[in-house]
């Protein structure tokens, strides 16, 4: 069993990437909290022990705590012998602005005091 962790900038295409992996028969979970990564891996290891298979999760990286705790979460995956790879998605700033303007969705880091470009 292998785990692919998809993370990256908000609006960079994490959900689209996850959908593409799902089309390739990956077992996928969207927006898994990083703090649940090891317990999720343990549970899947127990359920699918010896079956192999591909698993993919997307994790929101918008908060600083995610980046600070990422090494700890990866060490926990190492302890349960769950092989993983990380895909970090980015996009051109103008493309991200266009995507948020087209969808009319509020960027998760924008606010009354933080512009879309600053977010």
C-alpha positions, -999 to 999 in steps of 0.1 A, spaced: 0 0 0 13 34 -9 0 68 2 1 99 -20 -3 132 -1 -15 161 -22 -12 196 -8 -4 230 -21 -17 265 -26 -54 272 -23 -69 271 -58 -39 252 -73 -60 222 -82 -57 198 -53 -93 185 -57 -88 181 -95 -56 161 -89 -73 139 -63 -102 133 -88 -77 122 -114 -61 98 -90 -95 84 -81 -101 78 -118 -69 56 -117 -85 35 -89 -68 52 -59 -88 52 -27 -91 90 -21 -100 112 8 -103 150 4 -94 176 30 -80 152 56 -67 171 87 -29 166 88 -32 156 125 -52 125 114 -27 113 88 -10 87 109 -43 73 124 -58 72 89 -28 53 76 -29 28 105 -66 22 99 -61 16 62 -31 -6 69 -53 -28 91 -82 -30 67 -61 -36 35 -32 -55 50 -13 -73 23 -37 -62 -5 -15 -34 -18 -33 -6 -35 -29 31 -38 -43 57 -15 -44 95 -20 -53 122 4 -55 160 0 -44 181 30 -49 218 34 -16 236 39 -30 271 45 -21 273 81 14 276 96 8 248 120 6 223 91 40 232 79 55 232 114 41 198 122 46 181 89 79 164 98 62 149 129 33 135 108 57 121 83 78 104 111 46 88 123 40 74 88 76 61 88 69 43 122 40 24 107 60 16 76 36 33 52 54 44 21 43 79 10 50 106 -16 41 142 -15 28 163 -43 28 201 -36 8 220 -62 14 256 -71 0 279 -98 8 312 -112 -4 341 -90 -25 356 -119 -40 322 -126 -50 318 -89 -66 353 -89 -85 344 -121 -98 311 -106 -110 328 -75 -126 356 -94 -143 332 -118 -157 310 -91 -166 340 -69 -154 319 -40 -137 337 -12 -101 327 -8 -97 310 26 -70 334 37 -86 367 24 -106 389 47 -118 425 51 -82 435 58 -63 410 36 -68 413 -2 -72 384 -25 -37 391 -39 -21 392 -5 -38 360 5 
